[in-house]
């Protein structure tokens, strides 16, 4: 029980300390958003490449099974 109370009290104190941080500027420049768009596309491209590799592996396994079955 003491540990729980200590954790709760410390989280309240830490929350109060971080709540005092200055607010972010309201006007963000437009250029970084345009630069961020290609970076956002990178994970999608990685996922697509990963899916293509997986399909190629499956196709290779199927063809290997067919060769083994033909023997």
Steps between C-alpha positions, in 0.01 A plus 500: 500500500785738580658434161173575322455827690860598430452428130180704487651796684813498284292486182295800615817696576657402168180592315494840667863559407446412135178700481710815543674453163447785252240449230608418145489788252162535332627575150696205364688548171343334197824366348571232765155350442580462130831337585330263743268360231769295320624372836147387579493305175817309586333257745234422241768424243679278750180309570439454129855374444463264794175362357667451161787308661252283688310421180825412324600266784161326488522460124850356533381252764207393281722443201745302716214282625384438144850395398524266799157354423596439139802290599 
